[in-house]
């Protein structure tokens, strides 16, 4: 049995994840609001403040699952302060305590698709598609990943897994599938959806996997684009003549017309994770 520290245990993902992991592991929950989950040791505090991290001193932990963050729509300053500097405080504290495994909730927004000016360099987008963000949130998630690279160079024995999560929905929620039409902000996020139960199963598999030193960045979205129309039709409606610069041949093969916009092969190969729940 491992001891797992989870940040953000009062959140949409953190609470059910803590409930699930507490059945097999010792779980410590760190959150700004009091965590009320049976079997979880609750520590109230903000991971971005070093003095709050010291409240964890009585607790032992082998794995950190870092979910807490400011999310899309945050200011550039808050994104950098919390998602980048705050994450650095947390990781540095964990490493100094002897932790060797960190699972971080990054985001597919790290590529920068929030803006209507974004154009993917290739499709499906690879796990390490460059950050082309203009609004600050995606940039903060990308820099969070870069913090793990920096710390890995100093601590080559530590395992860092950055999971670029797609848009997460409740299992009982049926989203409206996209059709061809005008490009909107966050459009790619609206077709890159994954269920909540698959999300915490993904994070659990990452946390329970054997330690593999180094840094990994992996996309995690559903196995099908949340769309009624084939992906090439949607991409051409969004980008017009710019779509001619994007190779859509993957989606023009029979049976692949509605594959996800993000490549999810690495997470399957590395962790054995395949989303099970269809969102449509």
C-alpha positions, -999 to 999 in steps of 0.1 A, spaced: 0 0 0 12 35 -9 6 68 7 -8 93 -18 -10 131 -15 -37 146 -36 -41 184 -41 -75 198 -48 -96 171 -30 -127 192 -28 -127 196 -66 -147 180 -94 -120 154 -101 -102 154 -67 -131 143 -45 -141 111 -64 -105 103 -70 -97 105 -32 -128 84 -24 -116 57 -49 -80 56 -39 -88 56 -2 -101 21 -6 -66 8 -14 -41 34 -3 -34 59 25 -47 92 11 -38 127 23 -59 155 9 -46 190 6 -72 216 -3 -81 253 5 -115 241 17 -118 213 42 -119 179 26 -147 157 40 -141 123 25 -142 91 45 -107 75 49 -88 107 38 -65 126 61 -76 162 54 -51 191 55 -65 225 48 -41 247 29 -30 263 -4 -3 243 -22 11 276 -36 21 289 -2 53 273 12 41 279 48 9 260 41 29 230 27 46 227 61 12 216 75 20 183 57 50 177 79 33 149 100 23 130 69 43 105 49 36 102 12 51 82 -17 31 97 -46 17 132 -53 -13 136 -76 -14 174 -83 -49 185 -94 -53 219 -78 -49 249 -101 -65 280 -114 -84 271 -146 -92 285 -179 -103 321 -179 -78 330 -151 -57 360 -154 -22 357 -168 -8 367 -134 -28 341 -115 -19 314 -140 18 321 -136 16 326 -98 -4 295 -90 1 270 -118 38 276 -123 54 291 -92 29 273 -69 35 240 -86 73 245 -83 68 251 -45 48 218 -42 72 197 -63 103 210 -46 87 203 -12 78 168 -22 112 160 -36 129 174 -4 106 150 15 119 120 -6 89 116 -29 99 99 -62 66 100 -82 45 130 -93 13 128 -115 3 163 -127 -30 173 -142 -19 194 -172 -44 203 -200 -48 199 -237 -52 237 -235 -14 238 -232 -13 239 -270 -32 272 -270 -64 264 -288 -84 289 -267 -79 316 -292 -95 316 -327 -61 324 -341 -48 290 -331 -40 265 -359 -27 230 -350 6 222 -366 -5 186 -372 -35 163 -365 -39 143 -345 -19 166 -322 10 148 -306 15 147 -268 42 174 -270 26 197 -295 42 231 -290 25 258 -269 11 285 -292 -10 301 -264 -20 338 -263 -42 341 -232 -20 329 -203 -38 298 -191 -24 273 -217 10 290 -212 8 284 -175 1 247 -180 29 244 -205 53 261 -181 42 237 -154 54 209 -176 86 227 -181 91 230 -143 90 192 -142 117 191 -169 139 215 -149 135 195 -117 141 162 -135 175 175 -146 183 181 -110 167 149 -98 170 123 -125 156 95 -103 122 111 -100 92 101 -121 71 130 -135 39 123 -154 21 153 -170 -13 143 -183 -29 167 -207 -65 161 -198 -93 170 -222 -126 185 -212 -141 165 -184 -178 158 -181 -199 140 -155 -208 104 -165 -245 113 -166 -240 143 -188 -246 140 -226 -228 168 -244 -241 184 -276 -219 171 -304 -203 197 -327 -213 202 -363 -195 220 -390 -198 258 -385 -179 289 -374 -148 287 -353 -153 297 -317 -130 301 -287 -122 267 -270 -137 249 -300 -112 221 -299 -119 216 -263 -156 211 -271 -148 181 -293 -121 167 -270 -142 153 -242 -137 125 -216 -159 112 -188 -151 118 -151 -149 81 -143 -123 76 -171 -104 106 -158 -99 93 -123 -92 58 -137 -65 74 -158 -50 93 -129 -51 62 -108 -33 41 -133 -6 68 -136 -2 69 -98 0 31 -94 23 25 -123 59 15 -114 83 44 -110 99 53 -143 124 81 -139 121 111 -162 94 133 -176 64 121 -197 37 142 -213 6 123 -224 -27 134 -239 -59 119 -224 -92 125 -243 -120 102 -254 -115 77 -282 -139 96 -304 -143 133 -313 -175 147 -297 -189 156 -331 -217 146 -355 -197 155 -387 -164 139 -398 -133 157 -384 -121 169 -419 -155 186 -425 -153 204 -391 -117 214 -396 -124 229 -430 -154 248 -417 -133 262 -389 -101 272 -407 -112 278 -443 -82 281 -466 -58 275 -436 -71 240 -434 -52 232 -466 -20 235 -446 -31 207 -422 -27 171 -432 -61 154 -426 -52 121 -442 -55 103 -409 -92 111 -407 -99 102 -444 -92 66 -438 -123 44 -434 -132 41 -397 -111 71 -386 -134 99 -396 -142 108 -360 -110 100 -343 -99 124 -316 -80 156 -324 -52 145 -300 -30 115 -303 -37 92 -274 -15 62 -284 13 70 -259 -9 68 -228 -22 35 -240 13 22 -246 29 36 -214 1 31 -189 -24 8 -206 -51 34 -203 -79 34 -229 -111 54 -222 -140 30 -217 -170 53 -215 -185 68 -247 -196 104 -242 -221 104 -269 
